[in-house]
Amino acid sequence: MNRWEGARRACLFGALGAACAWPAASAWSFDLGSLQKQLGGALPGGLPGGLAGSAPGNASPGTAAAPVGGGAQLGALSDSQVGQGLKDALGRGVDVAVSTLGRRDGFWGSPQWRIPLPPALQQASSLMRMAGLGAQADALQLAMNRAAEAAVPEARSLLVSAVRQMSITDAKNILTGGDHAATDYFRSKTQAQLQRSFLPIVHQQTRKVGLAQTYDRYASEASRFGLVRQDQASIDQYVTQQALDRLYQAIGDEEKSIRSDPAAAGSALVRKVFGAVRGG
């Protein structure tokens, strides 16, 4: 290893060590201003907009969704109509979400769904680029998104099963529960199993990038002291959770679009059920 390569690696380890070791300013990100001081002002400016580590449009945990009106009209429908109408809508949502995200460039090619680098690597990215390591960061982000695209098709059968097993009570709670009710339902029924299914697929992609192993070493240690969230303690965990967040959000978005415009739904029963929820 020549002197230049040694210096580049030292810079990479130093940047990641500083980013992972510095106390977090919040649950999601590090204090960039303090990190700049620690690195001697080597990180110019702030982070580009839109690179937060959370999925787009996620509701805050514990925040109750606003109830939807139309209870009287919904009550006029039979239980079987309500249940089948919602199942048809959610089945459509699953198909659209999996087909959209589970293909090449489903994540990488979409600014809405693209998975960013973990916050600690975002903090260090400017210094890494100054040291000639930008290509490694770019390769890792591409591998992360390719991993998510490869994993998502594995979710289809489990999500469809969750729709089929939905009870009448579940259906009515989703219909009257607001825009995030369907997302919450799928999380409760499928998230743990999908995490187990996604992780080995994600690892097949990320293991090809050396920067992933470097990040894992620092982030794992930092997580022991609460400086990195547990779901960011390894690249594989981070990508898996980000992919699931976006998948559930895509399903929820499709259901939300049907709520807002039942007339555009392909099924007469879906139009009837969601039209009743809207009170029209």
Secondary structure, 3 states (H helix, E strand, C coil): CCHHHHHHHHHHHHHHHHHHHCCECCCCCECHHHHHHHCCCCCCCCCCCCCCCCCCCCCCCCCCCCCCCCHHHHHCCCHHHHHHHHHHHHHHHHHHHHHHHCCCCCCCCCCCCCCCCCHHHHHHHHHHHHCCCHHHHHHHHHHHHHHHHHHHHHHHHHHHHHHHCCCHHHHHHHHCCCCCHHHHHHHHHHHHHHHHHHHHHHHHHHCCCHHHHHHHHHHHHHHHCCCCCHHHCCHHHHHHHHHHHHHHHHHHHHHHHHHHCHHHCCCHHHHHHHHHHHCC
